[in-house]
């Protein structure tokens, strides 16, 4: 409810216009992308699959988890009138980029000599791609059903572009360049997931210099 909600309380245009001409959209997207990367880490997905194997339907099922994330990120599609602002469009594009990195990059392999505990963090479950593909098909259907409910041209253009991107992502002959470039950094993030909780700053992309 909070991670993917635009932090309007922190966006004061009277201050921002005095210190920078541009930047708030990217900083919010970067912060929310880090949350998405953590949620969609291969190690987390593998734990969900293993928990289901051990506990059956009493576990939090991996497909339910992915559906909950999708509905949170794309919640506008369930409203009577679809209006998606620039902050939410950024978040939804980040969602597609991260899912693309799960579908259209070579399988992750652990480097030789990596400790077993860290190696387990970057090995993907065999179900991961299949589950993400199923979620993309559900998202595509929701987008198609929502196009006629859009209230502005920006929202409609965004949904049409998202639909086109999903079609490319589901095409086995498509290798998304944006996903490949971002995948290496995401793999590193996942592999060092244990250390990220000790980050010194909630805005590591933003530096104040004397």
C-alpha positions in Angstrom: 0.0 0.0 0.0 2.9 2.4 0.7 5.8 1.3 -1.4 4.0 1.7 -4.7 1.9 4.8 -3.7 3.3 8.0 -5.0 4.8 9.9 -2.0 3.0 13.1 -2.7 3.7 14.3 0.9 7.4 14.5 -0.1 6.8 16.3 -3.4 6.8 20.1 -2.8 6.9 21.8 -6.1 7.8 25.2 -4.5 11.0 23.6 -3.1 11.8 21.5 -6.2 11.5 24.4 -8.6 14.2 26.2 -6.6 16.8 23.4 -6.6 16.4 21.5 -9.9 14.6 21.5 -13.2 14.1 17.8 -13.4 14.7 14.6 -11.3 11.8 13.8 -9.0 10.1 11.4 -11.4 13.3 9.4 -11.8 14.1 9.3 -8.1 10.7 8.0 -7.2 11.0 5.4 -10.0 14.4 4.3 -8.8 13.2 3.9 -5.2 10.1 1.9 -6.3 12.2 -0.2 -8.7 14.4 -1.3 -5.8 11.3 -2.6 -4.0 10.2 -4.4 -7.2 13.6 -5.9 -7.7 13.6 -7.2 -4.1 10.1 -8.6 -4.5 10.9 -10.3 -7.8 14.3 -11.7 -6.7 14.9 -15.2 -7.9 15.8 -16.4 -4.4 12.5 -15.1 -3.0 10.6 -16.9 -5.7 12.5 -20.1 -5.1 11.6 -20.0 -1.4 7.9 -19.6 -2.3 8.0 -22.6 -4.6 9.8 -24.7 -1.9 7.4 -23.6 0.8 4.5 -24.7 -1.4 6.1 -28.0 -2.0 6.6 -28.5 1.7 3.3 -27.0 3.1 0.9 -27.4 0.2 -1.9 -24.9 -0.2 -1.4 -23.6 3.4 1.6 -21.7 2.1 1.5 -18.3 0.4 1.5 -19.6 -3.2 3.9 -18.2 -5.7 1.2 -17.5 -8.3 -0.9 -15.6 -5.6 2.2 -13.6 -4.7 2.8 -12.5 -8.3 -0.9 -11.7 -8.8 -0.9 -9.5 -5.7 2.1 -7.6 -6.9 0.6 -7.1 -10.4 -2.7 -5.9 -9.0 -0.9 -3.5 -6.7 1.2 -2.0 -9.5 -1.6 -1.9 -12.1 -4.5 -1.2 -9.7 -5.8 1.6 -12.0 -7.0 -1.1 -14.5 -9.7 -2.2 -12.0 -11.2 1.2 -11.6 -14.3 2.4 -13.5 -12.4 5.2 -15.1 -8.7 4.6 -15.9 -6.4 7.6 -15.3 -2.7 6.8 -14.8 -0.4 9.7 -13.9 3.3 10.1 -14.8 4.5 8.6 -11.5 2.4 5.4 -11.9 3.3 5.1 -15.6 6.9 5.1 -14.5 6.3 2.4 -12.0 4.4 0.2 -14.5 7.2 0.6 -17.0 9.7 -0.5 -14.4 7.5 -3.5 -13.7 7.6 -4.6 -17.3 11.4 -4.0 -17.6 12.0 -6.2 -14.5 9.7 -9.0 -15.7 11.4 -8.8 -19.1 14.8 -9.4 -17.4 13.3 -12.6 -16.0 12.1 -13.9 -19.3 14.5 -12.8 -22.0 18.0 -13.3 -20.5 20.1 -16.5 -20.2 19.5 -18.5 -17.0 21.6 -17.4 -14.1 24.5 -19.5 -13.0 26.5 -19.1 -9.8 30.2 -18.2 -10.3 32.7 -20.8 -9.3 33.9 -20.6 -5.7 30.9 -18.6 -4.5 29.9 -19.6 -1.0 26.8 -21.9 -1.0 24.7 -19.4 0.9 25.2 -16.7 -1.7 25.0 -19.2 -4.6 21.5 -20.2 -3.6 20.5 -16.5 -3.9 21.1 -16.3 -7.6 19.8 -19.7 -8.8 16.4 -19.4 -10.4 13.5 -21.8 -9.9 12.4 -23.7 -12.9 8.9 -22.3 -12.5 9.9 -18.7 -12.5 9.7 -17.9 -16.2 6.4 -19.9 -16.7 4.7 -18.1 -13.8 5.8 -14.6 -15.1 4.6 -15.5 -18.6 1.2 -16.4 -17.2 1.1 -13.1 -15.3 1.9 -11.2 -18.4 -1.0 -12.8 -20.3 -3.3 -11.9 -17.4 -2.0 -8.3 -17.5 -2.5 -8.1 -21.2 -6.1 -9.2 -20.9 -6.7 -6.6 -18.2 -5.1 -3.9 -20.4 -7.3 -4.8 -23.4 -10.4 -4.7 -21.1 -9.4 -1.2 -19.8 -8.5 0.7 -22.9 -12.1 1.9 -23.5 -12.1 3.2 -19.9 -9.2 5.5 -20.3 -9.9 9.2 -19.4 -6.9 10.9 -21.1 -4.6 10.4 -24.1 -1.5 9.8 -22.0 -3.1 6.9 -20.2 -4.3 5.3 -23.4 -1.0 5.8 -25.1 0.8 4.2 -22.1 -1.5 1.2 -22.1 -1.2 0.7 -25.8 2.6 0.9 -25.5 2.5 -1.6 -22.6 0.4 -4.0 -24.6 2.9 -3.8 -27.5 5.8 -4.4 -25.1 4.1 -7.4 -23.6 3.6 -8.9 -27.0 7.3 -8.6 -27.7 8.3 -10.0 -24.3 6.1 -13.1 -24.9 7.6 -13.7 -28.3 10.4 -16.3 -27.8 12.4 -14.7 -30.6 12.5 -11.4 -28.8 15.6 -10.4 -26.8 14.8 -7.2 -25.0 17.8 -5.0 -25.0 16.6 -2.9 -22.1 16.0 -6.1 -20.1 19.5 -7.5 -20.9 21.3 -4.3 -19.9 19.4 -4.1 -16.6 19.6 -7.8 -15.9 23.3 -7.8 -15.0 22.9 -5.2 -12.3 19.8 -6.9 -11.0 21.6 -10.2 -10.8 24.2 -8.5 -8.7 21.6 -6.9 -6.5 19.9 -10.3 -5.9 23.2 -12.0 -5.2 24.1 -9.5 -2.5 20.5 -9.1 -1.3 21.6 -9.8 2.3 23.7 -6.7 2.3 21.2 -4.3 0.9 19.3 -3.9 4.1 22.3 -2.0 5.5 22.2 0.7 2.9 23.2 4.1 4.4 20.8 6.1 2.3 17.2 5.7 0.9 18.3 7.8 -2.1 21.6 6.2 -3.2 21.2 7.7 -6.7 21.2 11.2 -5.3 24.4 12.9 -4.1 24.7 16.3 -2.5 28.1 17.8 -3.1 29.6 20.8 -1.2 
